[in-house]
Every structure is written in C-alpha cells, then in structure tokens.
C-alpha cells in the first residue's frame, strides 16, 4: 500500500515577512547606491570649482607679476585694472629718444610710450569677467594715457578678448596697498591702503574669492573661500630701489 505524501507551501504570513525583508534589503542597497553617487558627484563638482579657481589665480599671478602700473582699483564697484608689460618690449632708446636722437619730453605732453596689455576684471551677477586689450601707454603723462593697439602686432596670448572666467562668486573683495621706505619699521617699509583716485601708487592688492553653489535642498552645497595677495614686481623694485634705473620710471627720472 502506497503512502500519501502531503505537499505543503508557504503561508501568506511567511510570504509577507520574506517580501518585507527583501524590500528592506533593496531599500538599503538603493540608499547606499545613491548616497555614493551623490558623494562622488559632489566631490567631482567641488574639484572642478577648485580647479577653475586655481587656474584663474595662476593666470592673474602671472599677469600681475608683469604689472607696470594699476589703472583702477574700485572695491565699491567691484572692478580693478592694470597695465602689464608684454614680451615684445620696446628698446629703451626708442622709449627715451626720437628717431632723430632728440630726447623725448618727460612732462605732461610727453609722447614716450611703451607696449602693454591692459587687463580689466569686474564682478556682476555672481560672475567675474576678464577683458584684455593690447595697446600703447604714454606713461609719463599725468594721468597716464592708454590707446588700443593693432592686434596683428601682438602674439595670440595678448590679443583682444573678453569673457567670463569665474561663476558662482558671491563675494569678490579686494583692496590696494602702497609701500614706501620707512627706516623705523621692522621690515624697512610702510604699507598703507590706497584710495581709488590713487590706484597708480599701489604695489599689490589683496583679493578674496568666495565661491558658493546652492545645488538643491537634498544635495550638499559647494563652497570655496580663498584670500591671497598679488604683487607688482615693477612697483616692488621701485620701492626697494627708489630713483634707480631699474624700470621705465614714470617720474621721468631716467
């Protein structure tokens, strides 16, 4: 006589428990996946912000290093500009003398000029805009006079250009300072802030860049705050060696 085998399946309660555990495991896996993806996205985006800022600061440092004179330092209106030497500097005899050998005037009517690039930086709507204009600077006039030059006379890195170089900048703060010899100071120099009408006296500026990107309520914000100084090597040389022939002297004392 054959024995009857009873078949037994899962009860409804068991199925509900298994389904609940499976959903919990899937939920945790889902959360870990998206948390990791968001963290990676944030890290990549933050790295891009840092890279863009570093490129901007490196370029500004190079431009400022060859700065001959500041043209404008206007913290209230969030803009500053300066004149920088180019690689194609004019021979000094062309700066100081006319073609017939006659010395050029060193007063307000002087036609002595040097080849420069004018850099202008401004901030508006959380964007920093850079404008580059090559030209000629009549450096002995008071105030100095700049006229735009022919692009064909300049290499590509000095040609006329205007573009946005930084975005999501919530604070763009800067201030200009001048340095004068002072035997009583420990450093040998006295540092004082310059007013907007005396921008040409500045030897360096301090600049604060505060980047802030409000991604979304569910994602971490991206933020970067940097403060640094940018020096004019020409101005520093004049401060360290007053009235020595180390630069094209805008005082006319060659």
C-alpha positions in Angstrom: 0.0 0.0 0.0 1.5 3.4 -1.1 1.9 6.2 1.5 0.3 9.5 0.5 2.8 12.4 0.6 1.3 15.7 1.7 2.5 18.8 -0.2 3.0 21.9 1.9 3.6 25.5 0.5 4.4 28.9 2.1 1.8 30.6 4.2 0.6 34.2 3.5 2.4 35.4 6.6 5.7 33.8 5.6 5.4 35.4 2.1 4.8 38.8 3.7 7.8 38.5 6.0 10.1 37.5 3.2 8.8 40.3 0.9 9.3 42.8 3.7 12.9 41.7 4.3 13.6 41.8 0.6 12.2 45.3 0.3 14.3 46.4 3.3 17.5 45.0 1.7 16.7 46.6 -1.6 16.0 49.9 0.2 19.3 49.9 1.9 21.1 49.0 -1.3 19.3 51.7 -3.1 20.2 54.3 -0.4 23.9 53.3 -0.4 24.0 53.5 -4.2 22.5 57.0 -4.5 24.5 58.2 -1.4 27.7 57.1 -3.0 26.7 58.6 -6.4 25.8 61.9 -4.8 29.1 61.9 -2.8 31.1 61.2 -6.0 29.2 63.9 -7.9 29.8 66.4 -5.1 33.5 65.6 -5.0 33.9 65.9 -8.7 32.0 69.2 -8.8 33.9 70.6 -5.9 37.2 69.6 -7.5 36.1 71.4 -10.7 35.4 74.5 -8.6 38.8 74.3 -7.1 40.5 73.7 -10.4 38.7 76.7 -12.1 39.7 78.9 -9.2 43.3 77.8 -9.2 43.6 78.4 -13.0 42.1 81.9 -12.5 44.5 82.7 -9.7 47.6 81.3 -11.5 46.8 83.4 -14.6 46.2 86.5 -12.5 49.5 86.0 -10.7 51.4 85.9 -14.0 49.7 89.0 -15.3 50.1 90.9 -12.1 53.8 89.9 -11.8 54.5 91.9 -15.0 52.2 94.7 -13.9 53.7 98.1 -14.7 51.0 100.2 -13.0 47.5 99.9 -11.7 44.9 101.8 -13.7 41.9 101.4 -11.4 41.1 99.8 -8.0 37.5 100.3 -7.2 36.2 98.0 -4.5 32.8 99.7 -4.3 32.0 98.9 -8.0 33.8 95.6 -7.9 36.4 96.2 -10.6 40.1 96.7 -11.0 42.5 97.0 -13.9 46.2 97.3 -14.6 48.8 97.6 -17.3 51.2 94.8 -17.9 54.4 94.6 -19.9 54.4 92.3 -22.9 57.2 90.0 -24.2 57.7 92.4 -27.1 59.2 95.3 -25.1 60.5 98.3 -26.9 64.2 99.0 -26.8 64.9 101.7 -24.2 66.5 104.0 -26.8 63.1 104.0 -28.7 61.3 104.8 -25.4 63.7 107.7 -24.4 64.7 109.1 -27.8 63.0 110.0 -31.1 64.3 108.6 -34.4 66.5 111.7 -34.9 68.2 111.2 -31.5 66.3 114.0 -29.8 65.3 113.1 -26.2 61.6 112.8 -25.6 59.9 115.1 -23.2 59.2 113.9 -19.7 56.3 116.2 -18.9 52.5 116.0 -19.3 53.0 116.5 -23.1 55.4 113.6 -23.5 54.9 111.2 -26.4 57.1 108.5 -24.9 55.2 105.2 -24.8 55.6 101.6 -24.0 53.9 98.5 -25.3 51.5 97.0 -22.7 48.4 94.9 -22.3 45.5 96.4 -20.2 43.7 93.8 -18.1 40.3 94.6 -16.6 38.5 92.4 -14.0 34.9 93.1 -12.9 32.3 91.3 -10.9 28.5 91.3 -11.5 25.7 88.7 -11.2 28.0 86.3 -9.4 30.3 86.3 -12.4 33.9 87.5 -12.8 34.6 88.9 -16.3 38.1 89.4 -17.7 38.8 91.9 -20.5 42.2 92.1 -22.3 43.2 95.0 -24.6 46.7 95.3 -26.1 47.9 98.8 -26.8 50.3 101.7 -26.1 50.8 103.5 -22.8 52.1 107.1 -22.6 53.5 106.5 -19.1 54.9 110.0 -18.4 51.7 111.8 -18.8 49.6 112.7 -15.7 47.4 110.8 -15.7 48.9 108.1 -18.0 47.1 107.7 -21.4 46.3 104.3 -22.9 45.4 103.8 -26.6 44.4 100.4 -28.1 46.9 98.9 -30.5 46.7 96.7 -33.6 46.1 93.1 -32.8 48.5 92.0 -35.5 51.4 93.5 -33.6 50.8 91.2 -30.6 51.0 87.5 -30.1 47.8 85.5 -29.5 48.1 85.5 -25.7 47.9 89.3 -25.7 45.2 89.8 -28.4 41.9 91.5 -27.6 39.5 89.3 -25.6 36.6 89.5 -23.2 35.0 86.5 -21.4 33.5 85.2 -18.1 36.3 83.5 -16.2 34.6 82.5 -13.0 31.0 81.8 -12.0 29.0 81.4 -8.7 31.2 84.0 -7.0 29.1 85.5 -4.1 32.0 87.7 -2.7 34.6 89.4 -4.8 36.5 91.7 -2.4 39.8 93.4 -3.0 41.9 96.3 -1.7 45.0 98.1 -3.0 48.1 98.9 -0.9 51.2 101.0 -1.5 54.6 100.6 0.1 57.1 103.3 1.0 60.6 103.1 2.6 60.5 103.5 6.3 63.6 103.1 8.4 61.6 102.9 11.6 59.6 99.9 10.5 60.9 96.4 11.2 60.5 95.4 7.6 62.0 98.7 6.3 58.8 99.6 4.6 55.5 101.2 5.5 52.3 99.7 4.0 49.2 101.9 3.5 45.9 101.4 1.7 45.4 103.4 -1.5 42.2 105.3 -2.4 40.5 104.8 -5.8 41.9 108.1 -7.1 45.5 107.0 -6.3 45.4 103.5 -7.8 48.6 104.0 -9.7 50.5 104.2 -6.4 49.5 100.6 -5.4 52.2 97.9 -5.2 49.9 95.0 -4.5 46.3 94.1 -3.9 44.6 91.6 -1.6 41.8 89.6 -3.1 39.1 87.4 -1.6 37.2 85.0 -3.7 34.1 83.3 -2.2 32.5 80.6 -4.4 29.1 79.2 -3.3 26.9 76.9 -5.3 23.5 76.2 -3.8 22.8 72.8 -5.5 19.5 71.8 -4.1 17.8 71.1 -0.7 18.8 67.4 -0.9 22.4 67.9 -2.0 25.4 69.4 -0.3 26.4 73.0 -1.3 29.8 73.6 -2.9 31.8 76.3 -1.2 35.3 77.7 -1.5 36.8 80.8 0.2 40.3 82.0 -0.7 42.2 85.1 0.3 45.6 85.9 -1.4 47.9 88.8 -2.4 49.1 89.8 -5.9 52.2 91.9 -6.2 53.5 94.1 -9.0 57.2 93.2 -9.3 57.9 96.6 -11.0 56.4 98.6 -8.1 58.3 96.5 -5.6 61.5 97.1 -7.4 60.9 100.8 -7.4 60.2 100.8 -3.7 63.3 98.8 -2.9 65.5 100.9 -5.2 63.9 104.4 -5.3 65.1 106.5 -8.3 67.5 103.9 -9.6 67.2 102.9 -13.2 65.5 99.5 -12.7 62.3 100.2 -14.6 60.8 102.6 -17.0 60.3 105.3 -14.4 57.0 107.2 -14.6 58.6 110.0 -12.6 60.7 110.9 -15.6 64.0 110.3 -13.6 65.8 108.0 -16.0 
